[in-house]
Amino acid sequence: MVIKFPYQGSDFTACGDLVKQHTPEFLRQLFYQMLRIRRIEEAVENKYHQDQMKTPIHLVIGQEAASVGACSALKKSDVLYCGHRTHGAYLAKGGDLKGMLSEFFCRLNGCAGSRGGSMHLMDKSVGMAGSSAIVAGAVPIATGAALSIQMKGEEHVSCVFLGDAATEEGAVWESLNFAALKKLPIVYFCENNFFSVCTPLEERQPDGVEIYKKAAAFGLHSVQVDGSNVLAVRQAVAAAVARARSGEGPSFVEAQVYRWRGHGGAGDDSDSGYRDPAEVAHWQKHCPVDGYADLLLGEKRLSVQQREVMEQQINDEINAAFQHAESSPNPTEEDLYTHAYCN
Ligand SMILES: Cc1ncc(C[n+]2csc(CCOP(=O)(O)OP(=O)(O)O)c2C)c(N)n1
């Protein structure tokens, strides 16, 4: 059994000297992206009670390093699928913030044309291929995309984000078996945040059977990584992507993370009793964004002033994007008949 409570924060030396392998600009870019996601999520959360965003939301606060680390190893042309917790994946893959917020407000120029809401963000121009609110629903679709890539002899790869609960669905294991059999160019990226809504992992899966080991048993190259360590996540996913691109087949990366907010909506819901608020506080002490900032500051790859400039830029972008979304047109009755297909 994985014990989630004694987590002691990212060990940035665990995978060799990763800081030296990247340029200062690249290291700062990873930080910028994590900070951007954090601030966007906070802004969404703050405004959610106004009830103008007509969509359920599933915040990724606490899981930013997983989104950014994984997507930093993908090219724009690589296709990404995910489940209901989409915001981090969409933004890290290069999705447009105005398009995302407009989608939350169900406005016509939302990235899914107001039809998807937060759980169905997509933007083909950056390879955000789609998401499904059906737990594990995106996994066979991403596997099919990988088969298509292989059959067409294309060079890009397919990647799918899934939660720990998705590994309780048969479709995941059918997909993994097929991908391993056919050596498909795909990376299964499992964000294990230890909960399915309010049910902890230890009440859903047998003690001592780790998720990544099950994937290995299906014949996939499979690793477990600290999902709060952006550099470690990037390293693991980059290796998996390289394998997929060179025809070595599928990989499974289990990133252990912790969501700070409730399963859905704004705020923390720990007081409902399904998890100990002290556990949440413990993980918050080991913040993936601040921990990485401290590393960069210590290694002189980031200055306090650079961080302030980033905060300002992000703040300006968020304000402009909210203004854009809130002033965007609502769909009309006529719009109901566009993008509708029937025979
Ligand atoms: C097939 C299916 N069963 C149940 C649900 C209800 N449901 C929505 S999210 C969720 C938990 C998902 O947990 P996980 O996949 O670990 O992702 P996380 O929310 O932790 O990011 C459940 C059970 C669903 N959407 N689809």
The ligand as an SDF file (V2000), in Angstrom:
LIG
                    3D

 26 27  0  0  0  0  0  0  0  0999 V2000
  -17.9430    5.2630  -15.4950 C   0  0  0  0  0  0  0  0  0  0  0  0
  -18.1360    6.3100  -14.4300 C   0  0  0  0  0  0  0  0  0  0  0  0
  -18.3890    5.9190  -13.1600 N   0  0  0  0  0  0  0  0  0  0  0  0
  -18.5380    6.8420  -12.1860 C   0  0  0  0  0  0  0  0  0  0  0  0
  -18.4700    8.1870  -12.4880 C   0  0  0  0  0  0  0  0  0  0  0  0
  -18.6400    9.2200  -11.3680 C   0  0  0  0  0  0  0  0  0  0  0  0
  -17.3150    9.8080  -11.0900 N   0  0  0  0  0  0  0  0  0  0  0  0
  -16.9910   11.0090  -11.6110 C   0  0  0  0  0  0  0  0  0  0  0  0
  -15.4100   11.4370  -11.2150 S   0  0  0  0  0  0  0  0  0  0  0  0
  -15.1850   10.0420  -10.3160 C   0  0  0  0  0  0  0  0  0  0  0  0
  -13.8890    9.7630   -9.6000 C   0  0  0  0  0  0  0  0  0  0  0  0
  -12.7500    9.8100  -10.5120 C   0  0  0  0  0  0  0  0  0  0  0  0
  -11.5600    9.6030   -9.8120 O   0  0  0  0  0  0  0  0  0  0  0  0
  -10.2050    9.5370  -10.6060 P   0  0  0  0  0  0  0  0  0  0  0  0
  -10.4080    8.8480  -11.9090 O   0  0  0  0  0  0  0  0  0  0  0  0
   -9.1720    8.9710   -9.7010 O   0  0  0  0  0  0  0  0  0  0  0  0
   -9.8930   11.0600  -10.9470 O   0  0  0  0  0  0  0  0  0  0  0  0
   -9.8000   12.3040   -9.9560 P   0  0  0  0  0  0  0  0  0  0  0  0
  -11.2050   12.8480   -9.8120 O   0  0  0  0  0  0  0  0  0  0  0  0
   -9.2570   11.8280   -8.6630 O   0  0  0  0  0  0  0  0  0  0  0  0
   -8.9180   13.2670  -10.6440 O   0  0  0  0  0  0  0  0  0  0  0  0
  -16.3170    9.2390  -10.3460 C   0  0  0  0  0  0  0  0  0  0  0  0
  -16.4280    7.9390   -9.6670 C   0  0  0  0  0  0  0  0  0  0  0  0
  -18.2420    8.5410  -13.8300 C   0  0  0  0  0  0  0  0  0  0  0  0
  -18.1490    9.8180  -14.2060 N   0  0  0  0  0  0  0  0  0  0  0  0
  -18.0440    7.6030  -14.7720 N   0  0  0  0  0  0  0  0  0  0  0  0
  1  2  1  0
  2  3  1  0
  2 26  2  0
  3  4  2  0
  4  5  1  0
  5  6  1  0
  5 24  2  0
  6  7  1  0
  7  8  2  0
  7 22  1  0
  8  9  1  0
  9 10  1  0
 10 11  1  0
 10 22  2  0
 11 12  1  0
 12 13  1  0
 13 14  1  0
 14 15  2  0
 14 16  1  0
 14 17  1  0
 17 18  1  0
 18 19  2  0
 18 20  1  0
 18 21  1  0
 22 23  1  0
 24 25  1  0
 24 26  1  0
M  CHG  1   7   1
M  END
$$$$
